[in-house]
Amino acid sequence: MLKNAFTHYINNFRGFSREIWILAIVTFINRAGTMVLPFLSKYLKEDLQFSYNQVGWIMVAFGFGSMLGSWLGGKLSDKIGFYKIMVFSLFTSGLALFFVQYITHFWSLCIAMFLLMTIADMFRPAMFVSLGAYAKPENRTRALTLVRLAVNLGFAAGPALGGLIIMGMGYSGLFWVDGSSCIIAISIFAFLVKEKKKVVHEDKAESAGDVKSVFHDTIFWVFLFVSFITAMIFFQLFTTLPLYHNERFGLSEFQTGLLMTLNGLLIFALEMPTVGFLERKGFAKIRIIIVGSFVMALSFFLLLINFWAGILVVSMICISVGEVLTFPFSNAFALSRAPRGQEGRYMALYTMSFSLAHIISSKVGFEIITRLGYQINWLFMACIGVVATCCCLWIRNALITEKPQ
């Protein structure tokens, strides 16, 4: 029984091209090396002695740099090719990280973080476009899922390694290791993977005449709103929820860590088999996103039950299932929606929706909690999740009208 289950699980990882596996390994190395991020606010506050207000502004500069980088990365991927952008982004941001540690003046650091993230996040839309070139059309969603799995595993390993490096080398060690990991990762990629032109698959929106510009694609803009909302809800997991665990139920950092680990384990165990099954059954991507966004909303409705600590586990399971159903198929929907020659622009706007959600999620969440309390914040997040679900239903109907089945 267990052997059959394990074999079935492993089968979901078969059928990928060599380039996709290399891309996943490179992504894991890069994400595991991105250990500055979890400790950045701590570094700014404790090591550089900045005020909370100054830390907040540096993080805002960080977020806007991420947005600009996402847009530039997508636009330039369409102009000069995703391969050159990927190599430039990781190699240059790796070198930049070596120097950022020596910048300690507030305004200089705001500018440095903005420029660093502008360069670093050019990589993300270019990487998404590369999957369209290297993945086979029948397993493109699974390829996206494999890379997401590499990202999650990298983020799981990074903070633990980062903590050990801080103990042994101090904060400066983080910048050296992070920068080195970027350069090593992209060097492996450039050495083992040759540049390949984008290919147009039959299941893609066929011609540029169908959607002349991303700015005229109403369906895609509604989809971007859905992506922004689901990301905004999801980021509560790392901002307001850990504080709620302690303030409402007295959970320790270790117990909160176990809940986060539960999320990671569920993603690792469920995402690839679920995506593989739904792909084989041929379910429409938007139908799956509808269910996923509703389950994410449900996870915050459950948090309104604030007299039983066990509800935190149930809610975490729900948000993890919602993540499994929503994010891989959102990636795939955005890529498949792009007409020929506009893949980079579409993926740029998609990644920008996450960057914007990252900036706004904590600000809105903490503002609501400060003024009205945790319960109102959970209700607000749940309600906007329902709004996102309704928007998905509109998209499904609009797609039927646009291209009758």
C-alpha positions in Angstrom: 0.0 0.0 0.0 2.7 2.5 1.1 4.9 1.3 -1.8 2.2 1.9 -4.3 1.4 5.4 -2.9 5.1 6.3 -3.0 5.4 5.0 -6.6 2.3 7.1 -7.6 3.8 10.2 -5.9 7.1 9.7 -7.7 5.4 9.3 -11.1 4.2 12.9 -10.8 7.8 14.0 -11.2 8.4 12.1 -14.5 8.3 13.5 -18.0 10.1 16.8 -17.4 12.9 17.9 -19.8 16.5 18.2 -18.5 16.2 22.0 -18.6 13.3 22.0 -16.3 15.1 19.9 -13.7 18.2 22.2 -13.9 15.9 25.3 -13.5 14.3 23.7 -10.4 17.7 22.9 -8.9 19.0 26.4 -9.7 15.8 27.9 -8.1 16.3 25.8 -5.0 20.0 27.0 -4.6 19.0 30.6 -5.1 16.0 30.5 -2.7 17.9 28.6 0.0 20.6 31.3 -0.3 18.0 34.1 0.0 18.5 34.1 3.7 18.9 37.9 4.1 15.1 38.4 3.6 13.8 36.6 6.8 16.3 38.5 8.9 16.3 41.9 7.0 14.0 43.8 9.4 15.9 42.3 12.4 19.2 43.3 10.8 18.0 46.9 10.2 16.6 47.3 13.7 19.2 45.6 15.8 22.4 45.8 13.8 22.0 49.3 12.2 19.8 50.7 15.0 17.1 52.1 12.7 13.8 53.1 14.1 10.6 51.2 13.3 9.5 54.0 11.0 12.8 53.9 9.1 12.7 50.1 8.8 9.1 50.5 7.4 10.3 53.0 4.7 13.2 50.7 3.7 10.8 47.8 3.3 8.5 50.0 1.2 11.5 50.9 -1.0 12.2 47.1 -1.1 8.6 46.4 -2.3 8.5 49.1 -5.0 11.9 48.0 -6.3 10.4 44.5 -6.6 7.4 45.8 -8.6 9.6 47.8 -11.0 11.9 44.9 -11.4 9.0 42.6 -12.2 7.7 44.9 -14.9 11.1 45.5 -16.4 11.9 41.8 -16.4 8.8 40.9 -18.3 9.1 43.7 -20.8 12.7 43.1 -21.5 12.1 39.3 -21.8 9.8 40.1 -24.7 12.3 42.4 -26.3 15.7 40.6 -25.9 14.8 37.2 -24.5 14.2 35.6 -21.1 17.7 33.9 -21.0 19.7 37.1 -21.0 17.5 38.7 -18.4 17.8 35.7 -16.1 21.6 35.6 -16.3 21.9 39.4 -15.9 19.5 39.6 -13.0 21.0 36.9 -10.8 24.6 37.6 -11.5 24.3 41.4 -11.0 22.2 41.1 -7.9 24.7 38.6 -6.5 27.5 41.1 -6.9 25.3 43.9 -5.5 24.6 42.0 -2.3 28.3 42.0 -1.6 28.3 45.8 -1.5 24.9 46.5 0.1 26.2 45.3 3.5 28.6 48.3 3.6 25.8 50.8 3.2 24.6 52.0 6.6 23.1 55.5 5.9 19.3 55.5 5.9 18.6 57.2 2.6 21.5 55.5 0.8 20.1 52.2 2.0 16.6 53.0 0.8 18.0 53.7 -2.7 20.3 50.6 -2.6 17.4 48.3 -1.6 15.2 49.8 -4.3 17.9 49.3 -7.0 18.8 45.8 -5.7 15.2 44.5 -5.8 14.7 46.2 -9.2 17.6 44.0 -10.6 16.8 40.9 -8.5 13.1 40.7 -9.3 13.7 41.0 -13.1 14.4 37.3 -12.7 10.9 36.1 -11.8 8.9 36.9 -14.9 11.8 35.8 -17.1 11.9 32.5 -15.3 8.1 32.0 -15.8 8.5 32.7 -19.5 11.4 30.2 -19.7 9.1 27.5 -18.5 6.9 28.2 -21.6 10.0 27.5 -23.7 11.5 24.5 -21.9 8.4 22.7 -20.7 6.2 20.4 -22.8 2.6 21.8 -23.3 1.1 18.7 -21.5 3.1 19.2 -18.3 3.6 23.0 -18.2 1.4 23.4 -15.0 3.4 20.5 -13.3 6.6 22.3 -14.4 5.5 25.5 -12.7 4.6 23.4 -9.6 8.0 21.7 -9.6 9.7 25.2 -9.5 7.2 26.3 -6.8 8.2 23.2 -4.8 11.9 24.2 -5.2 11.1 27.7 -4.0 9.2 26.3 -0.9 12.0 23.9 -0.1 14.6 26.7 -0.5 12.7 29.0 1.8 12.3 26.2 4.3 16.1 25.6 4.4 17.2 29.3 4.2 16.1 30.7 7.6 17.7 27.7 9.4 21.0 28.2 7.6 20.7 31.9 8.0 20.4 31.5 11.8 23.5 29.4 11.9 25.5 31.9 9.7 24.5 34.8 12.0 25.7 32.8 15.0 29.0 32.0 13.3 29.8 35.0 11.0 27.3 37.8 12.0 24.9 39.5 9.6 27.6 40.3 7.1 27.9 36.5 6.4 24.3 36.5 5.2 25.2 39.0 2.4 28.2 37.0 1.3 26.4 33.7 1.2 23.3 35.2 -0.5 25.3 36.9 -3.1 27.5 33.8 -3.7 24.4 31.6 -4.1 23.0 33.9 -6.8 26.2 33.8 -8.8 26.7 30.0 -8.3 23.1 29.3 -9.3 23.1 31.3 -12.5 26.5 30.0 -13.4 25.2 26.5 -13.2 22.2 27.5 -15.3 24.3 29.3 -18.0 26.8 26.4 -18.2 24.2 23.6 -18.5 21.3 25.2 -20.3 21.5 26.7 -23.8 19.4 29.6 -24.8 16.1 28.6 -26.5 13.6 30.7 -28.2 10.0 30.8 -26.9 7.7 28.3 -28.5 3.9 28.9 -29.0 1.8 26.0 -27.9 -1.6 25.1 -29.3 -3.4 25.6 -26.1 -2.3 29.3 -25.9 -4.4 32.2 -26.9 -3.5 32.0 -30.5 -2.7 35.2 -32.1 -1.8 38.8 -31.2 -5.1 39.8 -32.8 -7.1 38.0 -30.1 -5.7 40.4 -27.5 -3.9 43.3 -29.0 -2.4 44.5 -25.7 -2.4 43.3 -22.1 -4.0 46.7 -21.2 -7.0 45.8 -23.2 -7.4 42.3 -21.8 -10.3 42.8 -19.3 -10.4 39.2 -18.3 -6.7 39.3 -17.4 -7.1 42.5 -15.3 -9.9 40.9 -13.3 -7.6 37.8 -12.9 -4.8 40.1 -11.7 -7.2 41.5 -9.1 -8.0 37.9 -8.0 -4.2 37.1 -7.8 -3.7 40.3 -5.7 -6.5 39.4 -3.3 -5.5 35.7 -2.8 -1.8 36.8 -2.3 -2.9 39.5 0.2 -4.8 36.9 2.2 -2.0 34.4 2.0 0.7 36.9 3.3 -1.3 37.2 6.5 0.3 33.8 7.3 3.7 35.6 7.8 2.6 38.9 9.3 -0.5 39.0 11.5 -1.1 35.3 12.2 2.1 34.6 14.2 1.3 37.5 16.5 -2.3 36.3 16.9 -1.0 32.8 17.9 0.8 34.3 20.8 -1.6 37.1 21.9 -4.8 35.0 21.7 -3.7 31.5 22.5 -0.2 32.0 24.1 1.6 29.9 21.6 5.4 30.0 21.7 7.7 30.7 18.7 8.3 27.0 18.5 4.6 26.1 18.3 4.0 28.8 15.7 7.0 27.3 13.8 5.3 23.9 13.9 2.2 25.4 12.3 4.3 26.9 9.6 6.1 23.6 9.1 2.6 21.9 8.7 2.0 24.3 5.8 5.3 23.4 4.2 4.7 19.7 4.6 1.2 19.8 3.2 2.5 21.7 0.2 5.3 19.3 -0.3 3.1 16.2 0.0 -0.1 17.4 -1.8 0.8 20.0 -4.5 2.5 17.9 -7.2 0.1 14.9 -6.9 -2.9 17.2 -6.9 -1.7 19.2 -9.9 -0.8 16.0 -11.7 -4.3 14.5 -11.1 -6.2 17.6 -12.0 -4.1 18.0 -15.2 -4.8 14.4 -16.3 -8.5 14.9 -15.7 -8.5 18.0 -17.8 -10.2 20.4 -15.4 -10.3 24.0 -16.5 -7.7 26.1 -14.6 -10.3 28.8 -13.7 -12.6 26.2 -12.1 -9.7 25.0 -9.9 -8.9 28.6 -8.9 -12.5 29.2 -8.0 -12.4 26.3 -5.5 -9.0 27.4 -4.2 -9.9 31.0 -3.5 -13.1 29.9 -1.7 -11.1 27.5 0.5 -8.6 30.3 1.3 -11.6 32.6 2.3 -13.0 29.7 4.4 -9.7 29.4 6.4 -10.2 33.0 7.7 -13.9 32.5 8.5 -12.7 29.6 10.6 -10.4 31.9 12.6 -13.6 33.7 13.9 -13.8 30.7 16.2 -11.4 32.2 18.8 -12.1 30.0 21.8 -10.4 26.8 20.7 -6.7 26.6 19.8 -7.3 23.6 17.5 -9.0 25.8 15.0 -5.5 27.2 14.1 -4.6 23.7 12.8 -7.9 23.4 10.9 -7.4 26.9 9.4 -3.8 26.1 8.4 -4.9 23.0 6.6 -7.5 25.0 4.7 -5.2 27.8 3.7 -2.6 25.2 2.6 -5.2 23.3 0.4 -6.3 26.7 -1.0 -2.6 27.5 -1.8 -2.2 24.1 -3.6 -5.3 24.8 -5.7 -4.8 28.5 -6.4 -1.2 29.4 -7.0 0.1 26.7 -9.5 -3.0 27.1 -11.7 -2.9 30.9 -11.4 0.7 30.8 -12.7 -0.4 28.5 -15.6 -3.5 30.6 -16.4 -1.4 33.8 -16.6 1.1 32.2 -19.0 -1.5 30.5 -21.2 -3.5 33.8 -21.4 -0.6 35.7 -23.0 -0.7 36.1 -26.8 2.4 35.4 -28.9 5.2 37.9 -28.1 3.6 39.2 -24.9 4.4 36.4 -22.4 6.9 38.6 -20.5 4.4 41.5 -20.1 1.7 39.2 -18.8 4.0 37.4 -16.3 5.4 40.8 -15.2 2.0 42.1 -14.3 1.2 38.7 -12.6 4.4 38.9 -10.4 3.7 42.6 -9.7 0.3 41.7 -8.2 2.2 39.6 -5.6 4.7 42.4 -5.0 1.9 44.9 -4.4 0.1 42.4 -2.2 3.2 42.0 -0.1 3.5 45.7 0.5 -0.2 46.2 1.3 -1.1 43.0 3.2 0.8 43.7 6.4 -0.1 47.5 6.4 -3.8 46.8 6.0 -3.8 43.9 8.4 -2.0 45.7 11.2 -4.1 48.9 10.7 -7.3 46.9 11.1 -6.0 45.0 14.1 -4.8 48.2 15.8 -8.2 50.0 15.3 -10.7 47.2 15.4 -9.0 44.0 16.6 -8.1 40.6 15.1 -11.7 39.3 14.6 -12.5 42.2 12.2 -9.3 41.6 10.3 -10.1 37.9 9.8 -13.6 38.8 8.7 -12.3 41.4 6.3 -9.8 38.9 4.8 -12.5 36.2 4.5 -14.9 38.7 2.8 -12.4 39.8 0.2 -11.7 36.1 -0.4 -15.3 35.7 -1.3 -15.1 38.7 -3.6 -12.1 37.1 -5.3 -14.2 33.9 -5.7 -17.1 35.8 -7.3 -14.6 37.5 -9.7 -13.4 34.0 -10.7 -16.9 33.0 -11.5 -17.2 36.1 -13.7 -14.0 35.1 -15.5 -15.3 31.6 -16.1 -18.4 33.0 -17.7 -16.4 35.6 -19.7 -14.2 32.9 -21.1 -17.2 30.9 -22.2 -18.5 34.0 -24.0 -15.1 34.8 -25.5 -14.4 31.3 -26.9 -17.5 29.1 -26.9 -16.7 25.5 -26.0 
